[in-house]
Amino acid sequence: MDPITGHQIAAARVVLDLGQIDLANLAKIEVLSLIEIESYSGVIFGPEADVSALVAALEEKGIVFGISNGIGQGIWFEGEYW
């Protein structure tokens, strides 16, 4: 998995109009773990299993994580870069 930031996780959640409890439930992780993960502005150093579960849940909803034209880390959803 490419490095993902906590802010990318938070942005993806907001784009999908999900609350933290909703996303934690979708990913089957603890809400406190999600809150900690979203707080990282840089690459996430949280529990790898939780990060993988979050990424999988968000990708299932249509989010694509990536880097655009060297601008920086972001997310794609329905053809738009955020």
N, C-alpha and C positions, 0 to 999 in steps of 0.2 A: 504494500500500500504506500502511495506517495505521502509525504508529510502533510498533515492537515492541522490547521490551527483551531483553537477553541472558538475563535470568532467566526470561522467558516461554519462550524457546527451551529452556533447561535444564529447566524444569518440564514442558514438553510431552514432552521426551525421557524424563523419569523416569516420567511417567504412562503412557507407551507401553512402559515397561520396556525401553528401548533403551540400550545403552552408547554412549559417544561415538564409538567406531570404527564401530559399526553405523549410527548416524545420518549420520556423515560419508560412509560408503559409499553409503547411500541417496540422499543429496543430491549425491553425486559432487563432494565438496570435500575439502580437506586436513583432517586431524584437528586440526592446530595452529590452523587458521583457526576451526574450531568451538570449540576451547578458548578462544580469544581472544574470540569473539563471546559465548559464554556468560558470560564474566567481567564484561560490562557490566551494571551494575544499572540504568542509564538506557537511553535510546534508543540503539540500536546505530549505531555509526559505522564498522563494518567494511565490507569489500568488498560493494557492493550485489548483485553477481551471486551471491555466496556466501549472503547473507541471503535473497535471493529463492529460491535452490535449497533452502535449509533450510525456509523457510516452505512451499513447494510440497510437499516430501517429507512434512512433518508434517501438512499439510492433507489430503494423499492418504490418510493413516492415520486421519483423522477428527477431527483437532484443529481448533478454531475459535479464532482470536485475537480479542480484543475487550476492551471496557471494560464493566463491569457496574454499573449504577445509580450511577455516579460514585464507586464504592468505590475503584477503581484498575484498573490493567491486570492482565489475567488470561487464562486460557484456558478453553475449554469442551471437554469430551469426553464423548460419550454422555450428553448432557443434564445434566452436572454442571459446576459452575463451580469452578475451581481457582485 
